[in-house]
Amino acid sequence: MNVVANVPVIDLTAQNLVSSVLSKFRAGDTISTRAALDAIRRMDPTCIDSDDDLVERIVMAAIGKTMAVVFDHRSR
């Protein structure tokens, strides 16, 4: 008899990914859009959101936590 344990599939939404990345920072910190995007893409390589959509989420979340944002994701 083969028994396979039920393993829940974790579907991280873009907002959850952004929240997870920003959780490593504190109020007053500066967030690099390039570093945040890289971290999100590493956490979930299948994320279908565009960089611009993710940057918008990063900015909105960072502002709500009184963090500064450096827009360096296009300077690659």
N, C-alpha and C positions, 0 to 999 in steps of 0.2 A: 504494500500500500504506500503510495507516494503522498506525502502531506506537504503542502506548501503553506507557509505562514502568510497571513494577509498582511501585506505591507502597505500602509497608506501612501498614496501618491501625493506629494506635496506640490501644489500648483501655486507658486509664488506670483502674486500679481505685481505689476509694475510699482504700485504704491507701496506694497510690502517690501519690495527690493530697495526702493529709495529710503524708506524708513529704517531698514536694517543698516544701510550704508551710513546714514546720518546719525544713527544711534551711537556711533563711535566718537562723535564730536560733542562739544558743549556750547552753550550760548556764548557768543562773542568770537568763536572760532571762524576761520575762513575756509570755505569749501572750494576745491578745484573741480570744475565740471569735468575735466579730463579724467582725473583720478576717480571721481564718483562714477562716471560712465564705465571706466575700465573695471571697477569693482562690481558693478551691476552685471556687466557682460560675463565676468568670471563666475559670478554666483548663478547666473541662469543664461547660458549661451543660446537658449532657444527663445529668449524674450523677443517678441516681434515688434515692440514699440520702437519707433525711430529715435535717434539721438535727440532730435529737437523736442519730441514729446517727453522724453525722460528728463531733459534739461529743464523743461517747464515744471515738471513735478519736483525736481530737485530745488529749484528756485522757490517755489511756493512753500515747500516744507521747511527750507532753510530760513526763509524770512519769518515764518511762524515761530521759529526757535531762536530768533535774533542772531542768525549767523550771516556772515558776509559770503558772497559768491564771486569767484574769479572765473570769468568766461574764457577758458583757455583750451576748450575742446576742439576748436577749429584750427589751432596753430600747430598741428602735427606735421 
